[in-house]
Amino acid sequence: MSSVIRLSDQHEVVKTSKYPKYAKFPFEYFNPVQSRIFEIYDQECNIIISAATSAGKTVMSEMVAAHQLRKNGGKMIYLAPMRALAKEKYDDWTDPSHHFSDLNIAICTGDYRLTPQRKKELEAANIIILTTEMVNSRCRNYKSEQNDWLIKDTKLCICDEGHLLTVPGRGDHAEVGMMNLATQNKNIRFVVLSATMPNVEEIAEWVGDVLTKKKTYLVESSYRPCPLGVHYEMYEDVGLYEQQEREKVNAAVDIIHDYPEDKFLLFVHTKRTGDLLKKELKNLGFIAEFHNADLDKSKRTSLENRFKKGDLKYLIATSTVAWGCNTPARRVVILGVHRGLSEVANYDIFQEVGRSGRPGYDPRGDAYILLPKSQFDKYYNQLKKSESIESRLLDNVGEHYKTLAFHLVSEIHHGGIRNRKDVLSWYEKTLAHFQAKGLDDDIIDSTIDLLLQRGAIKEENGTYKATTVGVVSSMFYYSPFDVADLRRNFTNLFNRGKEDDELHLSMALGDIDSLRMGIVSKAERAEIGPFYSRVRREYGQNNFYEAAIKGGFCYYCSLNCKNPGNVASTARTLQWDFPRLVQVLHALDSIGCKWDRKDFFETLEARVSYGVEPHLLPFVKLPGIGKVRAERLWSVGIKSLQAIVADPDRVRTVLNMKSEKIMEIVEAAKGQILLG
């Protein structure tokens, strides 16, 4: 019998003053769904909340969390599906005006190996903010890292954007992360915050009946603080790609003209569309900015703040704003339902729609979805149909079950899976199994065979064991297929003596499984053209997938301080994650490959991470000096650490920094000189 108890909105709203002094809320009354949560926030139970964007789900989670932390004590984990959302929550909760600001709050979104200092921070924290990948990685390495904070005093886990369980490439991390956390911590209970989805009761049953064996409330709300109007508009989709993009832009501009006083958030799904829209609005005299991954973090944050404050009326954005930033507007326009040749998923469109209407400011929100005229009925009907939350664990990627393989490797490494029977036992706790997605013999055999073929595991006397590749994959939460490729590529690179050849080095980094599976747009193809030709001349016509060459081009640009142009978004992502890739290479070197290239990898990390040429590496290792300041020092003739130590006054003049910062730089330079 199911443990789920279904509740709906409470229309007799409750005064916030009735909530105990665990938290203070800056409004007089809880809304209808928050008022329902008021009845159950202090119970030892799971709570699954299904409500619209802007219904105040964060307040609901804080009602439960404040009681847990201040009345019962202990820790809470907040689980975010992406780093941007984790950072936004950290900023909110550490703001001096917030009722959680007096608590110890730690955020862990990119530390795949924990330092002793990071462990101390997590152990001392009341609230620990993690991405879904990070909680899974911490659970995987629970014993080796002695992550007692996952169990000791941690009684509550808030899972934000729970409907993202259904997102390919992301949902499986949440699914297995929640499963592993519940396995490690028998006392954990979950508060899952989800958009309205047709099968949310199924998620509640999985959490209550399978993961925790606890009473579970499912709160389904129809409340929305701003009434929402969704409008479906046509654009002409005849002619070439460029013409169709301009038709989208023209349709969006027509809507803007109809409401000259209103604030607009305009979602585009390609950089080209965003650039065209910004140019057209500028030509018409509108001040608009384009928020996209090509901008650095400070510029993106500045645009968000300007838009929130009302200093910017028209913000063009990719879907990152819909997920990671709280930037609602009176009106939202969504320019099409395609990202290149691929269709944008319904949940992405609905998230963008949900940014319509600012509670307390707007009487309602209106969203306009632009659909191609020739396929209007198809996409209209598709968008009117709600998608269910479905497990992605058995997704077939490149004709293989690589998502399943990724998680099995870690279980094999840590001894949880030793044979076929163990695979089936592990699978019984998954959402996939709960949704009757059968794990048959063919799937198990093909997945295990693939891991054996790629050298991630081995079988000895009927027992599965992790190889060096499998161990490194598990330790660093890295695809076993990427680890296998890196081992092969760098072994060949060193054996051939090509490590100082930047073309060969770039392709050793770029030719890995996850990048080979990528897509290359028309604009990106033009950008990488000369590099592509060089690769073909050096290696032959058909040795690499085009997407792998795109990855190699990104690394080549980082190594040579070149602007990656139309592949900047991919280049920035690879650069951000490069320290982890280098950790993987170090681990392969020390555990199994014995390349003895520690210094080489350290230099490589600095070059790619900072995007500087070798002669600037000593400078960027100094505190407060990045690429720009290092180049400035070099350009005025300060070309060594000794020169910095010898003339700190000149360094201060060139860099325009405070004296205490310059002294810190000088001391660090002295330290580097002593180390040789």
N, C-alpha and C positions, 0 to 999 in steps of 0.2 A: 504494500500500500504506500502511495506517495506521501512524503512528509511536507508537501507544499501547501501552504494556505494562501488563497488568493484574496487580495484586497484591492479596492479602487479608491478614488479620490474621496476625501472627507470634506464635505461642503460647509460644515460648520467650522470655519477657520479658527485657529488657536492663536492667542497673543504670544509673541516671542518672549514676553516677560515671564511667562509660565515655565519656560525652559530653565533648568537650574543654572547656577552661576559658572558652569563649566565653560560656557562660551557666550558671547554677546553678539547679537545680530542687528545690523543697522537699519531695521525696518520694524514696524509695529506688529504686523500679523504674518504668520506663516501662510503660504498659499495652500490650496486644497490638497495637493499631494504631500507637501511638507507637513501639513496638519495630520495626515494619516501616519506619517513616519513618527510623529510625536507620540503616538500610542505604543510604539514598539521599539523605540531607539535604545531602551535600557534592557532589552531581553537578550538572552544568550542564544542567538539564532543567526542564520544567514538571512540576508535581505537582498532580493533582486528587484531593482527599480527600473521599470520600463516607462520612459517619459520623453516628451519632445525636447529638442534643443531649447535652451533658455527657460526650462521649467524649474530650474533651481536645484538640480541634482547634487551639485557640489555642497550646498547648504545641508541637504539631507545626509550626505555622507559625513559632514562635520558634526551633525547632531549625534550620530552614532559614535564617531571617533572621540569627540570631547568627553562623552560619558565614559568610554572605555579607558581613556588615558588619565583622566582626572579623578574618576571615582574608583576604578578598579586597578589603575596603574599599568605598568608594562609598556610594551611597544606596539606600534602599528606600522604596517607596510602599505604604502600607496603604490599601486601598479599602473604605469602609464604605457600605452602601446607605442609611443615614440618619444624621442628625446626632447623635442620642442614642447610637448605637453608636460613632460616631467619638469623642465626648467620653468615653465610658466607657473606650475603649482608651487615650486620651491620659492619663486619670487613672491607669490601671493602670501604664502604662509610665513615667510620670514619678514614681511613688511611690518614695521613697528606698530601699525594700527590694527593688525590682525590678532585675533584671540589665541592663535597658536604661536605667536612670535616669541613667547617666553620659554617655549619648549626647545629641546635640542633636535634640530632637523638636519638630516644628512641626505645627500643625493648621490646616487651611484649609477651612472649611465654608460660609462665607457671603460670601467676598470675590470678587465677580464682576468687579471691576476691582482690580488689584493696585497698591498704593502702593509707592514705592521701598523703604520700610522692610520691607514684607511680602516683597518680592522678595529682599532681603538675608537675611531669616530662612529662606526656602525654600532659597536657595543654600547657606546654612551648615548646614542640617539634615542629619543622618544618616538620620532617619526622617521621612517626610512623610505625615501622615494626611489623607486627602481623602474627601469623599463622591463617589459616582459622577457626580453632576451637575458637581461641581467639577473632576474630572479631565477630563471632556469639555469643559468651558468653557476650561480651561487649554490643552488640545490645540487647540481651535478657534482660540484667539488666540495660538498659539505664536510666530508670527513678529512680530506687532504688539507683544506684550508681552516678546519676547525671553526666553521661558521655557526657557533652556538647561538648567536643572536637570531638565527632563523627560528629557533625553537624556544630559547629561554625568554620568558615573559612576553613573547609575541603572540597575541591572541586574535588580532584582527588584520584582515587584508582587504583594502578597498581597490577594486578593479575598475578603472575608468574605461569608457568606450567599449564595454563588453561585447557589443555587437560586432566588433572587429575580429572576433573569433572566426568570422567567415571570410576574412581577407586572405587571398593567396600570398604566401611569402611572409605573412605576419601572424595570422591566426594560430598557426601550429605552435608558435612560441608561447602564446598566452595559454593555449590548451595544455601543453605539456608542463609549462611553468606552474600553473595552478595545481595540476595533478601531482607534480613533484613536491610542491610546498605542502599540500595536504598529506602526502605520504610521510614527509619528514616531521611535520608538526601536527600531531593528532588533535591539538586543542584549537587549531586555527578555525576561524569562521570568516565568511566572505560577505562583503557588500559589493554587489555588481551593479554598475551604472550603465544602462543600455538605452539606445534609441528604441522607439516602438518597432517591434519586429513580430511577425505572425507566429513564430514558434518559441517565444521567449520562455513559455512554461517548460519547454523541454530543457532549456539551459538551467532553469531553477531546479528541476528534478535531478539533473546530473550533479549539480553542486550539492544538493541536499542528500540525495539517496546514495550517490556513488562516492563523492569526494570526502564528505564530512560526516555523514550519518547524523545530521542535526536538523532540527526543525527549521523550515525555510519559508519565509514570507515572499510572495510575489506581489509587488505593488504595481498595478497597471493604471496609468494615468492618461486621461484625455485632455488634461489642462495645458494650456499654452498662454503665457501672459500677454502676448500680442497676437491677435487673430492673424492667420496666415493665408494669403492668397497666392496660389500657384498658377501661372499663366504660361501656356504653350504657344510659342510664336514660330512662324515659318521664316526660313531664309531660302533664297534661290540657290540650288546646288548644281548648277550647270557649268560647263566649262572646266578649265584646268584648276588645279589645287589653289593657286594664288587667287584666282577669281572668286572661288568659293569662300576663301578666307575673308576677302574684302566684302562679300555679301553678308557674312556674319557681323563684321564690323559695322557695316551700314545699318543693319537691323538693330544693333545695340545702340548706335547713335540716335536712331529714330526714337527709341524709348527714352533716352536721356532728354531729348528735346521736349518730350511730352510732359516732363516733370522737372522743370528747371530749378525748383527750390529744394529738391530732395538730395540726400546723400546716397551715393551709389557705390556698391562693391561689385566689381565686374570680374567674373571668373573666366580665365582662359586655360586651355589644356596644352598649348604649345607656346614656346617663346615667340615664335614668328607671329602668331595671332596677337599676343600681347604687345609686341613692338608696333604692329600695324595699327592697333587700336589707340595706343598712346600717341602715335604720330598724327592720326586723324583727329583726335580730340585736341591736340595742340594746335593743329591747323585751324580748328574752329574756335579757338580762343579759350578752351577749357584747360584748367591746370589739373593734370592727372599724373600719377606716378605708377610705376610697374614694380610690384613686389615679387621677386623671383629668386631662384637659387644662385643666380650669377652675382647678386649683391652680397657683400660681406655682412656679418651678423650685425654690426653697428648700424649700417645703413637700413637693414630690414627693420630693426627695432625702432629707428627714428621714424620710418614711414608709418609703422603701426601706431606709435604714439601720436604723431600728427593727425592721423585719421581718427583716433579715439577722441582727441581733444577738439576736433572740428576744424583744425587748421588746413586739412586736406579734404576736399569734397568728393573726389573721384579716385578710388584706389583700384587699380588693375592687379589681379593676383592669380597665382597658380593655386592648386588645391591645398598647399601647405598652410595657407592662412585659414582655410576652413577647419583644419584639424588642430593646428598648433597654437592659434592665437584667438583671443576673444575680441573680435573686431566686427560686431554687427552693424548693419546699415538699414536705413528705411527701405531701400530697394536693392535687390540683387539681380544681376543679369548673368546668365550662364551661357557662354558662347559655344554652343554645340555639345555634342555627346561623344566626340572622338578625340583621342590623343594619338595623332598620326593616323595610322591605319587601324589602331585598336579602339574598341569601344570603351568609354569610361564606365566603370561599374556603377550600378544604381546607388549603392551606399555612398559613393563619392558625391554624386549629384545631390542626394538628399542632405548630406552634410552641408553642402554649399547653400542649398535652399534654406536650411535652418539658420543661416546667418541673417535672414530677413527680419527686421523689426527689432528696435532697441527698447527693452522693458523700461518703463519710466519716462521715455522720451517720445516714442512713436505710438500713434493710435492703432497701428497694424503694420504688418510687414508684407511686402509683395516681392515675389520671385518670378523671373521671366526666363524660361528655358527655351533656347533657340534650337529648332529642329529642322533638318533638311526637308525641303518641300516634297521631294520624290519619295521619301520614306517616312513622312510625317506620322501616318497611322501606325507603322511598326513601332517607332520609338515612343509615341504617345502611349500605346497600350503596354509597352514594356515598362515604362516609368510608372504607370498607374498600378502596376502589380508589385506588391511588396515582396522582397526577397527574404527567404528564411535564413537563419544562422546555421551554416553547415560546416562541419569539421573539414579542415584542409589537410589532415594528416596523411590521407591516401591519395593526394594529388599526384598525377602522373606528369613528371617533368622530363622532357626529352626522352619519352618512352621508357622511363624508369621511375621507381618510387623513391626519389632522392630525398624528399621531405621525411619520409619514414626512416630512411637509411641514416640521415643526419642524427636523429634521436636514438636509434638503436646502437650506434657506435658508442655513445657515452654510457649507455646502460651496460654494454659489454665491457667497457673499460673499467667500470666501477663494480663489476661482478653481479649486477642485478639480473643480467641475462647471460646464461651460459649455454643454452641449447634452444631448440625449436619450442619446447614446452614453455620455457620461460618467456619467449616472445609473446605467446598467446596469453599468458598470465598477466604480463605487463599491459597488453593491449586492452584487457578487460576493463581497466579504469578510465580509458580514454573517452572523450566525447564521440569520437568516430564509432566506437563499439556501441555506445549508448544509442546512437542514431542508426544502428543496425547496418553499418558499413562493414561488410564481411572481410576479414583478413584470411583469405584462402591460402592453400598450399602453394599455388603458383606465385602469389605475391611475396610470400615469405622466401621461397626458394630463389626467385629472381633478385630480390633485394640482398639477401645474404651472399649470393653468387657475385653480385656486382661489387660488394664490399671486399670479398676475397680477391676478385680480379684486380681491383685498384690498390690492393695491398693495405687496406685499412684494418682488416682483421685477419686472423688465421684460425684454423681449426686443429686442435691437438687432442687426440683420443676422445673425439665426440664433444669437445668443449670449445666454445668460441673464446678467443682472446684478442685483445687489441694489440696491434703492431705499433711501431713508432708513429706512423701516420695517424692511427686511431687515437692513440694517447694524446698527441698534440691537438688533434681536432677536438677532443673532449675538453682538454685543459683550457683552450682559448676560444671555445664556442665557434669554431671555424668549420666550414664544410670539409668533410673528409676528402671530397673529390678535388677541392682547391688545394688542400695540403698535399695530396698525392701529386698534383701537377707541379706545385712549387718544388717539391723534392726532385722530381724528374728534370724540370727546367734548369734548376741551379746546379744539379750534378753535371748536366751536359755543359752548362755555361763554364763551370770551373775546369772540367776535363778538357775543354777546347781552348782554355785560356782567353775567353772572350769577355771576362768580367769588366774590363775597362772600356769596352766598346759599348757606347750608350744605346745604339740601336738594338744590339743583342740583349743588353741588360733590360731595356724597356719591354722587349717581347717576352723575356723570361718572366717578368712581372705580369704582363697583360694576358698571356695565353694560359688562362686558368678557366676551369669549368663554368664558374658563375658569370664571368664576363663573356665567354663564348656564347652563352644563351641569350645575350642582350640583343637589342634592336638598334639599327643604325638608320637615322632619318636622312632625308635628302640633303638637308643643310649640313648635317654632320659628315655625310659622305664627301661633300665638297670640301669641308674643312680638313679632313684627314687625307685628301687625295695625294699630295706630294709624298707624305710619309708612307702611305699605302704603296706607292710606286717603288719607293726605296726598299720596303720589306720584300716586295715581289722580286726585285732584282737580286737581292741578297739571298733569299731563301727559295726562290722558285714561285711558280704561279699559284699553286693551291695548297700551300702548307698551313695556312691559318684561316680561321673564320674571320669575316669582316669585322664582327663585333670584338674579337680578340685584338685585332689591329687597332681598333678605336681605343681599347684599354691601353695598349702599348703606347699609342700617341699621347694619351693623357700623362703617362709616366715620363715620357720623353720630354714633354713640355715642362713638367715639374723639375726634371733634372737640369734643364737648360734655361730655366727662367723665361720661358716663352708663354705668351698668351694663348690659351687653348681655344679661344673663340667660341664657336658654336657647341663645343663639348665641355664648356666650363662647368656645367652642373655635375657631370660625371667626374670630371677631374677633381672638383672640390670634395666630392664624396670619397674618392679614393685617397686623396691627400689626408682627409680627416681620419680615416681608418688605418692609415699606413703604419702608425706605431704598433698596432696589433699584428699587422702582417709581418713586421720585422720581429716581433716577439715569436711568431710562428717559425720564422727562419732561424732565429737563435736556438729555439727549442729543437728543431730538426737537426741543427748542427751539433748540439751538445748531447742529445739523446741517442741519435742513431747514425747520422750521415758523416759525422766527424770531418767536416770540411775545414775546420779550424779557421773560420773567417769572422771572428767576433768584431775586430776593428773595421773590417769592410762593411759589415751590416750596420754598425753604429754610424759610420760616415754616410752610408746610403740613407738611413733614416733621417739624418739631419738635412741632407740635400732635398729630399722629397718633401718632408714636413714643412721646411722653411721656404722651399722654392728658390734656393740660392746656388750660385756656382761655388766650387770647392774652396776658392780663396777667401770666401766670406764666412765659412763655417765657424772659425774661432770666434767671430764677432757675434753671430746669432746665438751662440751658447751663453752669452753674457746676459744678466738680468735686464729686462727692459729694452733690449735691442732686437729688433726683427729685421726683415729684409730691407725695408726702406732706410732705416737708420744705419744699417751696415753699409749699404751702398753710398749713403751720404758721407760716412767717414772715409771710405775708400776714395771717393771722388775728390776729396780735399787733401789727399796724401797721407792720411792716417791708415797705414796698411799693415800694421802688426799689433799684437797685444802689447809689445814693448813700447810702441809709440803711444798707446793709450795711457800706460802707466807713467810715461815720461812727461806727458803734457796734459794733465786732467783739465786745466783751465780752457785749453783750446777745444777739448772734447765737449765741455759744458757749453761753450759758445756755439759749436757746430750743431749739437743736438738740442740746444735750448731746453735743458733739463735742470732740475734743482740740484744744488750742491750735494745734498745727502744721497741723491740717486747716483750722481757721478762717482762719489766715493764708493758706493756699493759696486758699481761697475768696475772701478779700478781694483778693488780688493778681489773681485772674481777673476779679473785678468791676471793678477799676481798668482792666484791659485792655479790657473791653467798653465802659466809659465813654469811653475814649480813642478807640476805633474809631467811636464815635458811634452 
